């Protein structure tokens, strides 16, 4: 991840990432004035976008090199974002948020249930969680998260979480599902250098998105 941080922020220009943005922005909606927690924020690609829209953003990531880039970018843009050098398992207790987001991260985490429980615990009642992730179908056919650094091609560990695992983990975290939506490869990717991908995989889901809400009143056991 330290090596990846040198080129990671270039990925918002990736046409596939643009498709993820479209779904994410629609699920998140208006964020002005909201307290937002971005877990696994990396170099801040979503945190910075939401901060420009008036959200009060806290970004958390355990990779110091990723956060160093995020701090430079937020300073250059004059954005007041809080950056925390921690993973989901070490989020500071006490503060709660209106919205928690986690984007293309959970496929790199083996403990899906623990990660979702930690994020749910930081939501205030009525708060929402919006997730995007690599679709597990991609992992079944052998796709992996990769990047190049110099002449070396690196593969990042990916963990296969079926859709049912997300749904069960959200439920056990006490969240109510609002939306589940595939993010498919679309015809509009033609002309972006991905024509061969469209030819073979148009309509195939490369990503998946979830939106869930923390109930205003906790459900009673019984």
Number of C-alpha atoms within 10 A of each C-alpha: 13 11 14 17 19 14 14 18 17 11 12 14 9 10 17 19 13 14 18 23 16 11 18 21 15 9 20 17 8 13 18 14 13 18 20 26 27 27 27 24 28 28 28 28 18 20 27 23 14 22 23 17 13 15 22 22 27 22 26 24 23 19 19 17 19 25 25 16 19 24 20 12 17 20 12 9 11 10 17 16 20 14 21 20 17 18 16 19 12 13 18 11 9 7 11 19 23 21 26 25 22 20 22 19 16 24 23 17 16 14 12 18 19 15 19 23 19 18 24 26 19 21 24 17 17 15 22 25 30 22 22 25 21 28 23 21 18 15 17 10 8 8 13 16 14 12 15 12 11 7 6 8 9 13 11 13 12 19 17 19 21 11 14 9 13 16 18 12 17 24 16 14 19 18 26 17 16 13 12 16 14 19 22 18 22 17 15 13 18 14 8 10 10 15 15 11 14 17 12 10 15 17 13 16 18 22 23 21 21 22 21 24 23 23 16 10 8 10 8 5 4 3
